[in-house]
Amino acid sequence: MKKIKTLVALSAASLFVANPVFAAGTWAEARSDAMGGTGVASGSYGSGVLTNPALLAKAKQDDTVTVILPAVSGQITDKDNLQDQIDEISDTVDQYKNVFDDLTLQDILLNPNGSLNQLQGAAGDLAGELNDLKGKTANAKAGASIAVSIPNDVLSVAFVAKAYARAHVSSSIDQQDIDYLNGIANSNVVAGGVALDAAINGSDAITSQLNSTASGRAAIVSDYGVALAKQFDLGGVPVSFGITPKLQKTWLYNYTTSIYSYDSNDWKNSRYRNDDTGFNVDAGMAADFGENWTVGLSGQNLVSRDIDTKDILITNGRTGETVNYKDTYQIRPLVTAGVSWHNDLITLSADGDLTETKGFKSEEDSQYVGVGAEITPLSWLAVRAGYRADVKANDSNVFTGGVGFAPFNRVHVDLMGLYGEDQTWGAGAQLSVTF
């Protein structure tokens, strides 16, 4: 599990450096992700511990132990290339400081036009970059899972270790920074005064007047659980119930710093990280109506938890005021209903969240619906497609697709990809073995 946590951390906390991958929610499962993130009613017994623990009891008579090792997936949305833009700000600031550092009183007195033109150009460039960053955000999700499912007529059991993550990058641009820089760029008198101040007191006295910040926040949640499931006959209807008690550990990253010194490589620094350990539980039910219809209901993280990030203090260079940057990560019950129609050739599925997906308090909530389809033209080949939407319109809507290969019906390789609004991309892969 340590390897899974590390993998997810690298995918999320360093999200805009790594290649993008996709996660549907609190789990990674390539077949369900390819079918629009559905799986509450359409998942298999081998993946039920991830999507709906009740499905674990729906194994057929000849089904045996299934091992997922592993499933990895994730998603990135960065239409404005925000991460690179913020990283580049520090380079522009270095150029801005270098101009000041190279200025001397002799240069200012003997060649005022040349010195001031260079200074005004650097200030104007920096003001333009700051203005371009206003209001922009970027998001990423990632996940990884390992599961061992053991079907049994008396009580089916599964062991699961999974991790899911989400990260958010935003900028807080101080308009006074832009006004200050534009004042230098547009006025020879202001530029001359600033140049003299820098020549006498050093460039740090000038750059300390800039106070815009950038924030990178990430949460990584790891679950270690044992699922139990049993099927009952209720009035002639096969109904399965499942439950997954689990140990849950959460790592939070609150990387908030001056935008002029932001470095994505600093995300994982212990100064910005804290962790918390607690208990949680998943539960679900599934019922079969005839040979072709299945309905399901799952509840993930039924115990609510609020976890605070570390406090990060930043001093405003202009006013001397110290500002405390802090956030709270919310783990809340996620209840999802699903329905599936299936035969030997086709599976059609639809899922809808009955509760909102929450994260950091500083972010907007989402609530997802998805539809998907799978066609199995050959016993060893499956083709999948789907669509997933956020009814709250706070996350990108995406089209999904994928393929599955099952040579000899023992080794299963599943691949998926997605594309959506706001330059959203993703991919995922899963290897599972049936004994």
N, C-alpha and C positions, 0 to 999 in steps of 0.2 A: 504494500500500500504506500510505502514511502516513495517508491518510484512513481506511482500514479500521482501522488501529491506534487512531486517535483515536476512531472510532465505538465500537469494543469497549471502550476505556478508559472512555468516558462511560457505556456500558451496565453495566459491571461495577464499576469503582472508584467510580462515583456511583450504584450499582445501585438504591438504594431511593428515589432522587429521580426517576430516569427511568422511563418506562413499561416494564413488564416485557415481555421477549421470550425465546425458547427456543433452546437448543442441545443436540443429542443427545450429542455427545462432542467429538472434536477437529475437527469440521467442522460447517458449516451448509448444509443442502440441504433445501429446503422439501418436496419430494415424499417423501423418505425420512423426514424428521421427522414428517410427517403419518401415515406408515405405521408408527408405533411405534418410530421410530428405526432401522428396518431399511434395508438397502441393499447389503450385502456381495454378495448374489446377485441382488437385484432392481433394482439401480440401472441407469441408462441409460449408454451410452458417453459422453454429454456430462457426466455427473456422476461418472463412475468415478474420476477423479483425486482426488475428495474422499472417496469411500467405499471403493473398492477399485480400485487402478490397473489391474488386469487387465481390468476391464470396458471400458476404453478400446479394446481390440482387438475388441470384440464389435459394432462398427458394421456395419450392413447395407450392401449394395452402393450404395444410393442415398443413404446418409447423408453429410452434408457437415459443414463446420466449425460447431461450436456454441460460443457465447460466453455465459458466465454473468456478468452485470454489474448488480448483485451479488446474492448471497444473504445475508440478514441474519436472525438468529434469536436467541432467548434464553429464559431461564426464571427465575422468582423464587419463593422459598419464604419466607414471613415471616408465619406464622400468628399470632404474638404482636405484630405491628406493632412489632418490636424497634427498628428504626432510629429511628422517631419517638419511642419511649419514651426511648431514650438521649439523643437530641437535647433532649428536654424536661427531662431531669435538670438540665442546666446552667441552665435558666430557674428551676427550683425552688431551686437553690443560690443564684442571684442574689437571689431573694426572701429566702432564709435569711440571706444576708450583709447584705441591706438592713435586716433587723430588727435585727441586731447594730449596724450602722452608725448607726441612728437612736437606739439606746439611749444614754442619758447617766446619769451618777451621780445627777443630780437626778431623772430619771424613775424610776430604780430605788428611790430613797429615798422619793419623794413618792407614787408610784403603782406599788408593787411588783406588785400583782395584775394590773393591766392590762398592764404590760410583760412579766411572766413568762408570762401567758396567750398573748400574741402569739408569744413566743419558743417556748413549748412546742408551740403549734399548728404552727409552721413546721418544727420538728424532727420532729414526729410525721409530717407529710406527707412529708418527705424519707425518713424511715425506711421508710414504707409503699411508696414508689416503689422504693427499693432492694430491699426484700424481694420485690416483684413481678417484678423483673428477674432474680432468681437462676435460673441454669440455662437461660436462654433463648438461642437462637441463630437466625440467619437466613442464607440462602444464595442465591446467584444465579449464573447462567451466561449467557454471551453468545457470539455468533460471527458472522463475516462472511467471505465468500469471493468471489473472482473467478477464473474459469478460462476458458481457451481450449483446446478439444479439436479435434485435427486427425486424423481417421481416415485410415489408409492400409493397403493390402494388404501392404506390405513391413514398415513399422514405424509404429505410431500414436504420436503425440506430443501432449502437453498441457502447457500452462504454467499454474501455479497460484500464487496469492497468497491466503493465508487467515490468519485470526487467531481464536483462541478464548480465552475467559477464564472464570475462576471466582473468586468472592469469598465471604467468610465473615465474619460479624459475631458477636461474643460478648461477654459481660460477665463480669468476675471480681469478684464482690461480697464485700467483706471483712466478715465477720460482726461484727467489732469496730466497724465504722462503724454498723451497725444498733443494736448494744447501746449505743453511745455516744449516739446520737440518741434512742433510747427512754428512756435514763436521764434525759436532759433533759426529754423529754415527760412523764415519769411522776413526777418528783420536783421539788417546789418548791425544795428545798434545793440539789439539783444544778443546776437551772436558774438559781438565784440566784448560785451560785458562778461558773458559766460566763458569766452576764451581766456580773458585776463584772469578770471577767478580760477580756472583750471591750471593756468600757468603758475599761479602763486600757490594754490592749495592742493593741487593734484586732481586727477580725473575722478577719483572716488568721491570727492565732494560733489561732483556733478551727477554721476550715475546714482548716487544715493537718493536723488530726487525722483527716481523712477520706482514705482511701487506696484505695478501690475503683477498678478500671480497666476500660476497654473496649478491645477489639481489633478492628480491621478489616483483614483480610488479603486480598489479591487477586493473581492471577497472570494475565498476558496473554502468550500465546505466539503468535508470528507465524512462519509458514512461507512460504518462497519457493522453489519447486521446479519441476523439469521431469520429467514422467512419460513413460516409454517402455513400450510394450506390444506383444506379438506373440502371435498365435494359431498353435497347432500342431495337427496331427492325430495323436493317439496311440491307435493301435488302433481307429480309426474314431470316436473321441470328440474333438470340438473342445475343446482346453484352451488357455486364455489365461494368460499370465504378464505381470505388470507390476511396475515399480519406479519409485519417485520419490525420487531424491536431493534434499536440500533444505537450505538455510540456515535456521537457526532462531534467532530472537532472543526473549528472555524478559524481561519487565519484572515486578518483584515490588514489592508495596506492603505495608509493615508499619506500619500506623497504630495504634500502641498509646499510649494516653495516659490521664490521670486521667479517670474517667467524668464528673467534674464540669466538665470543660472540653472534652468531646468535641464535635466539629463535623464532620459528614459532608462539608462543603466542603473540609476539610483533607486528604482522602485523597490527592490528587494532589501534595501538597507534596513537593519534592525531598528534604526531610529524611528522608522515609519510603520513598523509592524507590531501587532499584538495577536494573541490567540485566546481561544476559549473552548472548553470541553463541556459537553452536556449530554442528555439523553433525549431521544426522539423516537417516533414510531410512524410507520406507514401502514395502511390497511386498505382492503379492497374487496369487492364482490363481483361475480360474473355469473350470468345465467344464459343458458342455451334454450332457444325457442325453436323447436323443430331441428332439422339438420343444417339449416343455412343461416340462422340468425343468432347473434350473440350480443348481449348488452352488458356493459360494465360500469363500475363506479370505483374510482380510486381516490384515496386521500393521502397526500404526502406531507410529511412534517406536521403531524397533528398537534404537536406541542409548540406553542408560540415562544419565541425567544428574541430578545433585543440585545445586541452586542455593540458597545461603543468602540470607535476607533481610538487610536492614540490622539492626545492633544498635540497640535503643532502650533507653536507660537512664532509669529512673524512681526517684526517691528517696522512700522511705516517710517521711512527715512525723512519725509517732509514734516510729519506732525510729532514723531517720537512715540506715537500710540502703538501699543502691542495688541495684535489681533489673534484670537484663539480660533484655529480651524479644527473642527471636529464633526464627525458624522456618526450615524447609528445604522447598523445593518439589521434588517428585520427578517426573521425567519417566521413565516406564517403558514397555516394550513392551506394547501393547494388541492382543491377538490375538482376532479375532472370526470365528466360522464362521456361514455363512448358507445357506439353501435357499429356492428360489422355484419355484412352479408358475404357469404363465402361458399364456394364449392371447390372441386378439385382443380379448376382452371383459374378462377378469378376470386380475388378478395377486394371488397369495397369497404371503406372505413370512414368514420367521422367522429371527431372528439371535440368537446367544448369545455372550457374551464368555467366552473360555477363560482369560483372565487378569483380574486386578483393575484397576480404574481408581484410580490413586493421585493425590494432590495434595499439600497441605501435610501434614507429618508429624503435626501437631497434630489432624488430622481423620481420621475413619474412612474406610476404603476402601469402594468400591462394585463391584458386578459385575452387569451388566445383561443381561436377556433381553427380546426384543420380538417381537411379531407384528403383521402389517399386511395390509391388503387394498386393492386399487384396482379400481374398476369404471369402464369407459370406454363409456358408453352412446352417445355421439356422438363423431365423430372429433376434435372440438374441445373436448370436456369430459371431465374425469376427477373422480371422487369417491373420497376416501380416508379410511381410519380405521385405528386401531391401538391397541395397549396396550403399555406399557413398564414393567418392574418391576426393582427392585434386589434380587437374591437375598440380599444381605448385610443388607437392611433398614435401610440407613443413609441412603438417599435416598428421596424420595417416588415412589410408583408413580403413573403418569399415563395417562389416556385421551387419545388424539390424533385429530385429524381435519383434513381440508382439501379444497380443490378446486384443479383446474388448468384453465386456459383456453389453447387453442392455435389462435387464428384463423389460417387459411391455412397452418397447420402450420409457421409461420416464427417468430412471436413467441409465447413461452410465459410465462404469468403464473401462478405457483403461490403459494397462500396456505395457512397452517396455523395451528392453535391447539391448546391443550391445557388440561386441568384435572386436578388430582390431589389427593392427600392433603395435609393441613397447609396448606391455602390456597395451593396451588401453581398458578400461572397462567403462560401463555406464548403467544407468537405468533411468526410468521415470515412472510417474503415473499421471493420470488425472481423475477427477470426474466432470461430467457435468449432468445437469438436464434440461429436456425439459418440459415446462408447457403447 
